[in-house]
């Protein structure tokens, strides 16, 4: 990689010619004991190093990033991860945001390398933030044959059933944004899925309209919803043959491997953006570690 000054061309250089640099010593990074080369720009006279261009620049605990990523995708809570790695819970929360952003970029980059999918299954997975009176919806799309996660979106929804009146009384009216989440999902699938692909889902009456807006030539096959089984976190169906098995199996893995999505757990989502970050961390882990050919 050709090293360039990150601060130039500077205002002091009217020609706009890229600055010349020279080596100016080394230092040993405390976090991983690596030797890092220092450079000095001969125009702006500012110092920088090879570490300046790294995504982990200025991180003091970069050595735990990879292990923390795997732990948070393996049914370990943030509090327990902090204890295992001997770091504070605040550090884990900050690294969750950082790892979520980097994982989403890498997830999208790797998905773009695949051929357009021709069989896709999609549906909503329900969870909540802080309390069941404030539910959230995770819209998920997977490739049928390989169970590769193609895209996902998190959106808020209003409480339903017996909790509906209690939720309105305690927290006020809550908008249902699932339709916007589905549209964002289908928009992100445009470069990843063939326009003549076959989409499979349950018989939700709102799915066909949103799908038709982005994939007018696609075939949409629907199946009657089935009763959930005890195994698979309630996501697997109690039937001999499940036509949506790839999707339901992936949802079961999501609930089992992300602690905040597990059934009967005291680990809950406090901020939807943190759920979004951890979902993309798991999606990358799922596509590269769990279903990748050995």
C-alpha positions, 0 to 999 in steps of 0.5 A: 500500500502506498503511504500518503499523508492523511492531512494533505494537500494542505492549505499551505500548498497552493499547488495541490501536489501530494506531500512528500513523506519520510520515515521518522522512527517507530513505536511499539503499540501497547495493545498488541506489542506490534512495531508501528512505523511513524512518518512525517509530512514535509509540507504540513510537518505533521506526524502519522503512522501506518496505524492511522489508516486502520479502522481500530485506530486509537483503540486500546483493547483491539486485541479482544475485538475478534474474540468478543465478536465470536462470543457475542455471536455464541449466546454470551451476554454482554455482561458475561463477555465483559467478565470473561475478557476482564474489561468493563461493560462500557467497553463492551457496549462501545465495541458492540457499536464499532463491531456492528458497523465494521461487520455490516460493511464486510457483510455487504461486501462479501454478499456482493461477490455472490451470484444473484440468488434465485430462491429467497425466503423471508419473514418477520421475527418478533422481539422487544425493547425493554418490555414486551409492551414495546415490540420490535420486528426483525425482517429477514431474507435468506437464500433457500439452498444455502441458508445464507443471510442476504439482508435484515432490517429492524423496525418498531411495531405496536403491541398486539393481543392482550398487551395492546391496551396496557401498552397504550396506557403505559407508553402511549401510541406506538407507530407500526413501521414494519412496512418501511422496514420491509421496503428497506429490505427489498431495496437492499436485495435489488443487487443481490437477487435476480428479478426473476427469482422465486420468493417464499413466505407465509400468507401475510397479506401485506407481503405481496404489495411490498414485494411487487414494488421492487421485484415485479417479475418475481414469483411469490409462493406463500405457505400456510403458517404452521404451529411452532415446535418446542425445539428450535426456540419455537421457530421450527415447525411441528410438521413432517416437512416444512417448506420454509425450513431454511428460513425457520432454521436460520431464525432458530439459530438467531434466537439461540446464538444472540442472547437478547433474542433467546426465549425466557431470558433476562437479557433484553434490548435497550436500544434498537440500534444495538440490536441492529449492530449485533444482528449484523455481527451474527449475520457475518459470523453465520455466513463466514463461520457457520455455513461456510464450506469447510 
